[in-house]
Amino acid sequence: MRGLSTRRPGADGAGANDADAGDADAEGAGVGHTGVGDPGHGHAGAGRRGPRPLPFRRSRISRMSRRCGPGPVRAAVAVASAASLALIAGCSTGGTGTRDEGPARTDEVGHAAAPSPTPTAAPVPAKDRIDPVKLVLADTKVSPTVKKGLRPCRTNGYPVDVSYGKLTGPSSSDVLINVMTCNSVGVGSYVFREDKGRWENVFQDEEQPVYATIDRGDLVVTQKVYEQSDSVTYPSSEDVITYRWSASAGRFTEQDRTHNEYSNAVGGDKTAPADN
């Protein structure tokens, strides 16, 4: 067999080793022989082939370099390295994998229209406010009874409610005054309209008890109706009358009237029967 040297009679160990060396040269680099001596006779034993070293395993990149050349290989290595770095960077930002950048911005599309604020009544400037007590006491149309009863209460001043609004036109400045007793019973409702720097009384209702309000440009007057046995707190019924300003007539005209009747079963001063 190739590579196995047969010892000839009379040959010493050196000759065997020389033959083995010749065979090794014939086989090429990477293959070697080992001469093993016979310990019993002192002669060199037949040379045994040593273990063949494992051939060098070329990587895929080496094979690609041999087939495609160095240029494409370098490009492939660069792409693979960039992908690896991107994956490492994404995973290193937290325990959830790739980085969470939050919701996508919508500035380029445009913001949603903000809801318009609910319109509220603007406060009346101090220079446009009036003294309701002085105005009522100075007006000649107000009855002497109401003027006489308009006195300050013990701690809270005069029992007068004032509302500012537009009752006689879109550009008007009107004042609604409710005069009451200190027990909150309405004794008169009045509307004053500003005309050339002075206040003119254009409406009044002194049918007691009465109270007026402004509702979307209309004047709403509520009159309580009492029976003989009713208490002040619980009237039997009420009339609700809606007035609207007529520019042609120059006064308020009635637009609607509602009559409400209340049950005597709730409230009142009637005493419940005693239990047996």
Buried (B, 14 or more C-beta within 10 A) or exposed (E): EEBEBEBEEEBEBEBBBBBBBEBBEEBEEEBBBEBEEEEEEEEBBBBEBEEEEEEEEEEEEEEBBEEEEEEEBEEBEEEEEEEEEEEEEEEEEEEEEEEEEEEEEEEEEEEEEEEEEEEEEEEBEEEEEBEBBEBBEEBEEBEEEBBEBBEEEEEEEBBBBBBBBEBBEEEBBBBBBBBBBBEEBBBBBBBBBBEEEEBEBBBBBBEBBBBBBBEEEBBBBBBBBBEEEBEEEBBBBBBEBBBBBEEEEEEBEEEEEEEEEBEEEEEBEEEEEEEE
